[in-house]
Amino acid sequence: MYAQSIATAALALSLLAPSVAIGQTSQNLDHPTIVLFANGGGNSALTDLNDAGTSSLKTGWAAGGGAGVQLNRYVALRGTFDFAQAKGDNGTAIAGQQLNRYFYGGDLQLRYPTESGLAPYVLLGAGAVTIDNPDNAAFNRFTKFAGKGGLGVEYTLPRSNFGLYAQAASYVYKFDRNGFDKTQADLLWTGGLSYRLAR
């Protein structure tokens, strides 16, 4: 499902891209530039909460954003924050309860800009995740280290400092509290808007 969403977004962006090279933006990305971005979409748990496969999360929603420095047209360093919410699946220990996850940290974005305005990219980063269950007073909120990896594509609007992007980013962390003990992988599939501050 998330793969279809990313593919659809990428196709839509490619249809928007001009077939001939047009001036990319009103600024030169060969010098450091501040970048702001925000996104929204969904989240899917790639793993169950236990080895038996009897506890899992439904597909939920996600939102986030951040700021960074575009060092040049190929590399950016970014600080990010993402919020993901999903309910426990039926028949699980947290069935119907909301599980909130707050992801924060930094990442390295490696881009490959093209003349059409499209720039596929890879994300590598790390940070932390805070997990909470507001529907269960017995659930102890906790924070764990999280690694991050992802893929995306951005389309820079011609003669503008704005960009549209779609990405899939996965967070990996250890969920070892509140009766669970398993490494988790959560996928956030989102689309968003970026803005590069003109100098």
C-alpha positions as CSV (number, residue, x, y, z in Angstrom):
1,M,0.0,0.0,0.0
2,Y,2.7,2.5,0.9
3,A,4.7,1.5,-2.2
4,Q,1.7,2.4,-4.4
5,S,1.3,5.7,-2.6
6,I,5.0,6.6,-3.2
7,A,4.8,5.4,-6.8
8,T,1.7,7.5,-7.5
9,A,3.2,10.6,-6.0
10,A,6.4,10.1,-8.0
11,L,4.4,9.7,-11.2
12,A,2.4,12.8,-10.5
13,L,5.6,14.8,-9.8
14,S,7.2,13.5,-13.0
15,L,4.2,14.6,-15.0
16,L,4.6,18.1,-13.6
17,A,8.3,18.3,-14.6
18,P,9.1,20.2,-17.8
19,S,10.6,18.1,-20.6
20,V,13.3,20.7,-21.2
21,A,15.6,22.3,-18.7
22,I,14.2,25.4,-17.1
23,G,15.8,27.7,-14.6
24,Q,15.6,25.6,-11.4
25,T,15.1,28.2,-8.7
26,S,15.8,31.8,-8.1
27,Q,18.9,30.9,-6.1
28,N,22.1,29.0,-6.7
29,L,22.3,25.7,-4.7
30,D,26.1,25.6,-4.9
31,H,26.3,27.5,-1.6
32,P,24.8,26.6,1.8
33,T,21.1,27.4,2.0
34,I,18.5,27.1,4.8
35,V,15.7,24.6,4.0
36,L,12.4,24.3,5.8
37,F,10.0,21.4,5.2
38,A,6.7,19.9,6.3
39,N,4.9,16.7,5.4
40,G,1.9,14.5,6.2
41,G,0.7,11.0,5.3
42,G,0.5,7.6,6.9
43,N,2.5,5.1,8.9
44,S,2.7,1.3,8.7
45,A,4.3,-1.1,11.2
46,L,6.6,-3.4,9.3
47,T,7.0,-5.8,12.3
48,D,4.7,-7.2,15.0
49,L,5.1,-6.1,18.6
50,N,5.9,-9.7,19.6
51,D,7.6,-12.8,18.1
52,A,4.3,-14.8,18.2
53,G,2.7,-12.3,15.8
54,T,-0.3,-11.8,18.0
55,S,0.2,-8.1,18.7
56,S,0.4,-5.6,15.8
57,L,-0.6,-2.1,14.8
58,K,-3.1,-0.9,12.2
59,T,-2.1,1.6,9.5
60,G,-2.2,5.1,11.0
61,W,-1.4,8.6,10.1
62,A,1.8,10.7,10.4
63,A,2.9,14.3,10.2
64,G,6.2,16.1,10.6
65,G,8.8,18.4,9.3
66,G,12.0,20.1,10.1
67,A,14.8,22.4,9.1
68,G,18.3,21.9,7.6
69,V,21.2,23.3,5.7
70,Q,21.5,22.5,1.9
71,L,25.3,22.4,1.7
72,N,25.2,22.1,-2.0
73,R,22.9,20.7,-4.7
74,Y,23.8,17.1,-3.6
75,V,24.0,17.1,0.2
76,A,21.8,18.4,3.0
77,L,22.0,18.0,6.8
78,R,18.6,18.2,8.5
79,G,16.9,18.1,11.9
80,T,13.6,16.3,11.8
81,F,10.5,15.7,13.9
82,D,7.8,13.1,13.0
83,F,4.6,12.1,14.8
84,A,2.9,8.8,14.1
85,Q,-0.3,7.5,15.6
86,A,-1.9,4.1,15.1
87,K,-4.3,1.8,16.9
88,G,-3.6,-1.7,18.2
89,D,-5.1,-4.4,15.9
90,N,-8.1,-6.5,17.1
91,G,-7.2,-9.4,19.3
92,T,-4.0,-7.8,20.6
93,A,-3.1,-6.7,24.1
94,I,-3.6,-3.0,23.0
95,A,-6.6,-3.6,20.7
96,G,-8.3,-0.3,19.9
97,Q,-5.8,1.8,21.9
98,Q,-3.8,4.6,20.4
99,L,-0.1,4.2,20.3
100,N,1.7,7.5,19.8
101,R,5.3,7.7,18.5
102,Y,7.4,10.8,18.5
103,F,10.5,10.6,16.3
104,Y,13.2,13.3,16.5
105,G,16.8,13.5,15.4
106,G,18.9,14.3,12.3
107,D,19.6,12.9,8.9
108,L,21.9,13.2,5.9
109,Q,20.1,13.7,2.6
110,L,22.0,12.6,-0.5
111,R,20.4,14.0,-3.6
112,Y,20.8,13.6,-7.4
113,P,19.2,16.7,-9.1
114,T,18.2,16.4,-12.7
115,E,17.6,19.0,-15.4
116,S,13.8,18.3,-15.3
117,G,13.6,19.6,-11.7
118,L,13.3,16.1,-10.1
119,A,15.8,15.1,-7.5
120,P,15.7,11.5,-6.1
121,Y,17.3,11.2,-2.7
122,V,18.4,8.8,0.1
123,L,18.1,9.5,3.8
124,L,20.4,8.2,6.5
125,G,20.1,9.3,10.1
126,A,19.5,8.6,13.8
127,G,17.8,10.0,16.8
128,A,15.2,8.8,19.3
129,V,11.6,7.8,19.6
130,T,9.3,8.4,22.5
131,I,6.4,6.0,22.8
132,D,3.2,6.7,24.6
133,N,-0.3,5.2,25.0
134,P,-2.8,7.8,26.2
135,D,-5.6,5.2,26.3
136,N,-3.9,3.1,28.9
137,A,-2.9,4.6,32.3
138,A,-0.8,1.5,33.1
139,F,1.4,2.1,30.0
140,N,4.8,3.6,30.9
141,R,5.9,6.2,28.4
142,F,9.5,5.6,27.4
143,T,12.2,6.8,24.9
144,K,14.7,4.7,22.9
145,F,17.4,5.2,20.3
146,A,16.2,5.0,16.7
147,G,18.0,4.6,13.4
148,K,16.5,6.0,10.2
149,G,16.7,5.3,6.5
150,G,14.6,6.3,3.6
151,L,14.1,7.1,-0.1
152,G,12.3,10.0,-1.7
153,V,12.0,12.3,-4.7
154,E,11.6,16.1,-4.8
155,Y,10.4,18.3,-7.6
156,T,11.7,21.9,-7.6
157,L,9.1,24.3,-8.9
158,P,10.5,26.4,-11.8
159,R,11.7,29.9,-10.9
160,S,10.7,29.3,-7.3
161,N,12.2,28.5,-3.9
162,F,9.5,25.9,-3.3
163,G,9.6,22.1,-3.8
164,L,7.2,19.2,-3.6
165,Y,8.3,15.9,-2.4
166,A,7.2,12.3,-1.6
167,Q,9.2,9.9,0.6
168,A,9.2,6.7,2.6
169,A,11.3,6.7,5.7
170,S,11.7,3.8,8.1
171,Y,12.6,4.1,11.8
172,V,14.1,1.1,13.6
173,Y,14.2,0.9,17.4
174,K,13.9,-1.5,20.4
175,F,10.4,-1.8,22.0
176,D,11.2,-3.5,25.3
177,R,8.7,-2.1,27.7
178,N,5.1,-2.6,28.8
179,G,5.1,-6.4,28.1
180,F,6.8,-6.3,24.7
181,D,10.4,-7.0,23.8
182,K,11.1,-6.8,20.1
183,T,13.0,-4.7,17.5
184,Q,10.4,-2.6,15.6
185,A,10.5,-1.1,12.1
186,D,7.9,1.6,11.4
187,L,7.5,3.1,7.9
188,L,6.3,6.6,7.4
189,W,5.1,7.4,3.8
190,T,4.5,11.0,3.3
191,G,4.3,13.9,0.9
192,G,5.2,17.5,1.6
193,L,6.4,21.0,0.8
194,S,9.9,22.4,1.1
195,Y,11.1,26.0,1.0
196,R,14.7,27.2,0.5
197,L,15.4,30.6,2.0
198,A,16.8,33.0,-0.7
199,R,20.1,34.7,0.2
